[in-house]
Amino acid sequence: MGGQQDETPPTDVPVWASEPFRILFPLGVAASVFGLILWPLHYVGWWPIYPALQHPRLLIFGFGTAFLYGFLTTVWPRFLESSPLNRFEVILLVTGWTLAQLAYAKALIAGGDLLSAATGCLLLIILTGRLFEGGRDFPPSGFALAFLSVGLGVTVLFAWGFQVHRSSPNTDYLLRLLGYQSFLLLPILGVGSYLFPRFFEEKAVLSRKRRATFVWLTALCIIGSFLVEVYLSVSWGNLLRLLAVLAWTVGLVPALFRGRAAAKGTRPWAVRVGFVMLGAAFLTRAILPQETFAFEHLLFLCGFSQLILLVADRVVAGHYHDCVPAPKSRSWQWIVWLMLLTAATRATADLVPSTRISHHIYAAVMLIVIFVIWGVLQMRKPRGEIEKE
């Protein structure tokens, strides 16, 4: 994203506050590593709590929120030409996020949900305040969708915190879909409508108004697919979600379908693999609805996590290194193949019960390795990178 967005007015705010991703991205990696290492620690007897609830909360509302909040707090003011966040706002956000993760770590799940919801509310207040400062009326539709996705996530977290999910099995199922899937999928598609075409060096193929129509229709279809899955059919719900994502890619990122010529480099290839895995996850869930949990890891690992890291990679390159990433990246080749292997290993743990413990451990360790590789990649300037003009 380096050089693509508008500059904020000059201030005396320190860079870690004006660009909060510098704090939140590393915290997100730390939360994910902790959430992953709980499985090996539990199986060797060093962590007495079975981490079935801690793990997804730390990965989605630890890793996921840190990266989403880091992106929005950095880029949102730039698009609105408003003031960047100040020290106090960033400290409040980081403190709220950290307290929520500590609650999850102590298995105080409801308390962690309420703290995470309160932190999300704080973020929404901060971002809304910038709407009244900038020279533009509204941010791009994709960023507005990410904003509303935070609001939806906050609603789900409050519902969990106040035990609304215990009212009925269908309510519990719907909240899990909204909290675990839509909270990450909608921002990826929203932000991706702006950012992913740039991975393929492609200009927008639709006008801003038509892009907005595509973004919002896709979001409505995805929300509708969750209702279909809960109240009508798991298979039809996932097929509707698959069709919505396919329509989004055809309309907004058609380069995904144009063969190798459109993917000049490792990262565009990684974006393509990520979306293929999103589609594969929805398709397998539709074909084998009794095994939805096993195939969710195609979605969460190769889909959500990989695409989030790709967006974050672009943000770090543009803001921290002041460059565009090099076309070829051996590190990203390793990340993609290890993601695929990790997802297959984790799915096997559910499909073949005799391998459950060993494959839980293997998958956790491999995903930790992936995050370490990504972190090391951000700490150095890759060879052959393209400097900003």
C-alpha positions in Angstrom: 0.0 0.0 0.0 3.0 2.2 0.1 2.4 5.4 -1.9 -1.2 4.4 -2.7 -3.1 6.1 0.2 -3.5 9.8 1.1 -1.1 11.3 3.6 -2.4 12.4 7.0 -1.7 16.0 8.1 1.7 16.4 9.8 1.5 16.0 13.6 3.8 15.5 16.6 2.2 12.1 17.3 4.9 9.4 17.5 5.0 6.9 14.7 3.9 4.0 16.9 0.6 5.9 17.6 0.0 7.3 14.1 0.7 3.8 12.7 -0.7 1.4 15.3 -0.1 -1.7 13.2 3.5 -1.5 14.5 2.2 -2.5 17.9 -0.9 -4.5 17.1 0.6 -6.8 14.4 3.3 -8.2 16.8 0.7 -8.5 19.5 -1.5 -10.5 17.2 1.3 -12.9 16.3 2.0 -13.3 20.1 -1.6 -14.1 20.7 -1.7 -16.7 17.9 1.4 -18.4 19.1 0.1 -18.6 22.6 -3.3 -19.9 21.4 -1.5 -22.6 19.3 1.0 -23.7 21.9 -1.8 -24.5 24.4 -2.5 -27.7 22.5 1.0 -29.3 22.9 1.1 -28.0 26.5 -2.2 -29.6 27.3 -1.3 -32.9 25.8 2.0 -33.2 27.7 0.2 -32.3 30.9 1.6 -28.7 31.4 -1.7 -26.9 30.7 -4.6 -28.5 32.7 -7.4 -26.7 30.8 -8.6 -28.3 27.6 -8.2 -25.3 25.2 -11.3 -25.9 23.0 -12.7 -22.4 23.7 -9.4 -20.6 24.5 -7.8 -21.5 21.2 -10.4 -20.1 18.8 -10.9 -17.0 20.9 -7.2 -16.2 21.0 -6.8 -16.9 17.3 -9.8 -15.0 16.1 -10.3 -12.3 18.7 -6.6 -12.1 19.5 -4.8 -12.6 16.2 -7.7 -11.5 14.0 -8.7 -8.4 15.9 -5.1 -7.2 16.3 -4.5 -7.4 12.6 -7.9 -5.9 11.7 -7.6 -3.1 14.2 -4.0 -2.4 13.3 -5.0 -2.1 9.7 -8.0 0.1 10.2 -6.4 2.4 12.8 -3.5 3.0 10.4 -5.3 3.3 7.1 -8.7 4.7 8.0 -7.4 8.2 9.0 -5.3 8.4 5.8 -8.2 7.8 3.5 -10.4 10.3 5.4 -7.5 12.9 5.5 -8.1 13.2 9.2 -5.7 13.2 12.2 -4.0 9.9 13.1 -4.6 8.2 16.4 -2.9 9.8 19.4 -1.0 8.1 22.2 -3.9 7.9 24.6 -6.2 6.2 22.0 -3.6 3.6 21.1 -2.8 2.9 24.7 -6.5 2.4 25.5 -7.0 0.1 22.6 -3.9 -2.0 23.3 -4.8 -2.2 27.0 -8.3 -3.4 26.3 -7.1 -5.9 23.8 -4.5 -7.2 26.2 -6.9 -7.5 29.1 -9.2 -9.5 26.9 -6.4 -11.9 25.9 -5.4 -12.4 29.6 -9.0 -13.2 30.4 -9.1 -15.8 27.6 -5.8 -17.2 28.8 -7.3 -17.7 32.3 -10.3 -19.4 30.7 -12.6 -16.5 31.7 -14.3 -16.8 28.4 -17.4 -14.6 29.1 -15.2 -11.9 30.7 -12.8 -12.0 27.8 -15.7 -11.6 25.4 -17.1 -8.6 27.2 -13.6 -7.0 27.3 -13.1 -7.7 23.7 -16.5 -6.2 22.9 -15.7 -3.1 24.9 -12.4 -2.7 23.0 -14.2 -3.1 19.7 -16.7 -0.3 20.8 -13.8 1.9 21.6 -12.4 1.3 18.1 -15.7 2.2 16.5 -15.9 5.4 18.5 -12.4 6.4 17.5 -13.0 5.6 13.8 -16.4 7.4 13.8 -14.7 10.5 15.2 -12.4 10.6 12.2 -15.4 10.7 9.9 -16.2 14.2 11.1 -12.7 15.5 10.7 -11.7 14.5 7.2 -12.2 16.1 3.8 -14.3 13.1 2.5 -17.8 12.2 3.5 -17.3 8.4 3.7 -14.4 5.9 3.3 -14.4 3.4 0.4 -17.2 0.8 0.6 -14.8 -2.0 1.4 -13.5 -0.1 4.4 -17.0 0.8 5.5 -17.8 -3.0 5.4 -14.8 -3.7 7.6 -16.1 -1.1 10.0 -19.5 -2.6 10.1 -18.0 -6.1 10.5 -16.3 -4.8 13.7 -19.8 -3.7 14.9 -21.2 -7.2 14.1 -18.3 -8.8 15.9 -19.0 -6.6 18.9 -22.6 -7.6 18.9 -21.7 -11.3 18.9 -19.2 -10.8 21.7 -21.7 -9.1 23.8 -24.2 -11.9 23.1 -21.6 -14.5 24.2 -20.6 -12.5 27.2 -24.2 -12.3 28.4 -24.8 -16.0 27.6 -27.4 -15.3 24.9 -26.0 -18.3 23.0 -27.4 -20.6 25.6 -31.0 -19.7 24.6 -31.2 -22.3 21.8 -28.9 -24.5 19.7 -29.8 -22.5 16.6 -28.8 -19.3 18.3 -25.5 -20.8 19.4 -24.8 -22.1 15.9 -25.6 -18.7 14.3 -23.5 -16.8 16.7 -20.5 -19.1 16.1 -20.8 -18.6 12.3 -21.1 -14.8 12.7 -18.3 -14.6 15.2 -15.8 -17.1 13.7 -16.5 -16.7 10.0 -18.1 -13.4 9.1 -15.9 -11.4 11.5 -12.9 -12.3 9.3 -14.4 -13.0 5.9 -16.3 -9.8 5.5 -13.3 -7.5 6.2 -11.1 -9.6 4.0 -13.5 -9.2 1.1 -14.1 -5.5 1.9 -10.5 -4.5 2.2 -9.6 -6.9 -0.6 -11.9 -5.2 -3.0 -9.5 -2.3 -2.8 -6.1 -4.0 -2.2 -6.0 -7.4 -3.9 -6.2 -6.0 -7.5 -3.0 -4.2 -6.6 -1.2 -7.5 -6.0 -1.9 -8.2 -9.7 -1.0 -4.6 -10.8 -4.5 -4.3 -12.0 -6.6 -1.1 -12.0 -10.2 -1.2 -10.8 -12.4 -2.7 -13.5 -15.6 -1.1 -12.2 -16.6 2.3 -11.1 -16.6 3.2 -7.5 -20.4 3.0 -7.3 -20.5 -0.5 -9.0 -17.7 -1.7 -6.7 -19.8 -0.6 -3.7 -22.8 -2.5 -5.1 -20.7 -5.6 -5.5 -19.3 -5.3 -2.0 -22.6 -4.8 -0.2 -24.5 -7.5 -2.2 -21.7 -10.0 -1.4 -21.9 -9.1 2.3 -25.7 -9.5 2.3 -25.4 -12.9 0.5 -22.9 -14.1 3.0 -25.0 -13.1 6.0 -27.9 -14.7 4.3 -25.9 -17.9 3.8 -25.4 -18.2 7.5 -29.1 -18.0 8.1 -29.7 -20.7 5.4 -27.0 -22.9 7.0 -28.6 -22.6 10.5 -32.2 -22.8 9.7 -32.5 -24.7 6.4 -29.4 -26.7 5.2 -25.7 -26.8 5.9 -25.0 -27.7 2.3 -27.1 -25.0 0.7 -25.7 -22.4 3.1 -22.1 -23.2 2.1 -23.0 -23.3 -1.6 -24.5 -19.9 -1.3 -21.4 -18.6 0.4 -19.2 -20.2 -2.3 -21.3 -18.5 -5.0 -21.1 -15.1 -3.3 -17.3 -15.3 -3.0 -17.0 -16.4 -6.7 -19.2 -13.5 -7.8 -17.1 -11.2 -5.7 -13.9 -12.4 -7.4 -15.3 -12.3 -10.9 -16.6 -8.7 -10.4 -13.8 -7.2 -8.3 -10.6 -9.3 -8.8 -10.9 -11.0 -12.2 -7.1 -11.4 -12.4 -7.6 -14.4 -10.0 -8.9 -16.3 -13.0 -6.4 -15.2 -15.7 -3.7 -17.8 -15.4 -0.1 -17.3 -14.6 0.2 -14.2 -16.7 -1.8 -12.3 -14.1 0.2 -13.5 -11.2 3.7 -11.9 -11.6 5.3 -13.0 -8.4 4.9 -15.1 -5.3 2.4 -13.0 -3.4 -0.2 -12.9 -6.2 0.1 -16.7 -6.4 -0.4 -16.8 -2.6 -3.5 -14.6 -2.9 -4.8 -17.0 -5.6 -4.1 -20.1 -3.4 -5.9 -18.4 -0.5 -9.1 -17.8 -2.5 -9.0 -21.3 -3.9 -8.8 -22.7 -0.3 -11.7 -20.5 0.7 -13.8 -22.0 -2.1 -12.5 -25.5 -1.3 -13.6 -25.1 2.3 -17.1 -24.0 1.4 -17.4 -26.8 -1.2 -16.2 -29.6 1.1 -18.5 -28.3 3.8 -21.4 -28.5 1.3 -20.5 -32.0 0.1 -19.7 -33.4 3.5 -21.9 -31.5 5.9 -21.3 -34.0 8.7 -17.5 -33.1 8.6 -17.8 -29.3 8.6 -15.5 -28.9 11.5 -12.7 -30.9 9.9 -12.7 -28.8 6.8 -13.0 -25.4 8.6 -9.3 -25.4 8.9 -8.9 -25.0 5.1 -10.9 -21.9 5.7 -9.2 -20.5 8.8 -5.6 -21.4 7.9 -5.1 -21.4 4.1 -7.9 -18.9 3.6 -8.3 -16.4 6.4 -4.9 -16.5 8.1 -3.0 -16.5 4.8 -4.9 -13.6 3.3 -4.7 -11.6 6.5 -0.9 -12.1 6.5 -0.7 -11.1 2.9 -2.5 -7.8 3.6 -0.4 -7.2 6.6 2.7 -7.9 4.6 1.7 -5.1 2.2 1.0 -2.7 5.0 4.4 -3.3 6.6 6.2 -3.0 3.3 4.5 0.3 2.5 4.7 1.9 5.9 7.7 0.4 7.7 10.1 -0.5 4.8 8.8 2.3 2.5 8.8 -0.1 -0.4 6.8 -2.4 -2.6 7.6 -6.1 -1.8 9.9 -8.0 -4.3 8.1 -10.1 -6.9 9.7 -13.3 -5.8 9.7 -14.5 -2.2 11.1 -17.8 -1.0 9.7 -17.1 2.4 6.2 -16.8 1.1 6.6 -20.0 -0.9 7.4 -21.7 2.4 4.5 -20.0 4.1 2.0 -21.2 1.5 3.1 -24.8 1.4 3.3 -25.0 5.1 -0.2 -23.6 5.4 -1.5 -26.3 3.1 0.3 -29.0 5.0 -0.9 -27.6 8.3 -4.5 -27.5 7.1 -4.3 -31.1 5.9 -2.7 -32.2 9.1 -5.4 -30.5 11.2 -8.2 -31.9 9.1 -6.7 -35.4 9.4 -6.9 -35.0 13.2 -10.7 -34.8 13.0 -11.2 -37.3 10.1 -9.0 -40.0 11.6 -9.6 -40.1 15.4 -6.5 -42.2 16.1 -4.3 -39.4 14.9 -6.1 -36.7 16.9 -3.5 -35.9 19.5 -0.4 -36.2 17.4 -1.8 -34.2 14.5 -3.1 -31.5 16.9 0.5 -31.1 18.1 2.0 -31.2 14.6 -0.4 -28.7 13.2 0.1 -26.3 16.1 3.9 -26.5 15.8 3.8 -26.0 12.1 1.5 -22.9 12.3 3.8 -21.4 15.0 6.7 -21.9 12.5 4.7 -20.1 9.8 4.1 -17.1 12.1 7.8 -17.0 13.0 8.8 -17.1 9.3 6.3 -14.2 8.6 7.6 -12.2 11.6 11.2 -12.6 10.5 10.2 -11.6 7.0 8.8 -8.3 8.3 12.0 -7.5 10.3 14.3 -7.4 7.3 14.2 -5.8 3.9 13.9 -8.6 1.3 16.5 -8.7 -1.5 15.4 -7.2 -4.7 12.6 -5.2 -3.2 11.1 -2.3 -5.3 11.7 1.0 -3.6 9.0 3.7 -3.7 9.6 6.4 -6.3 
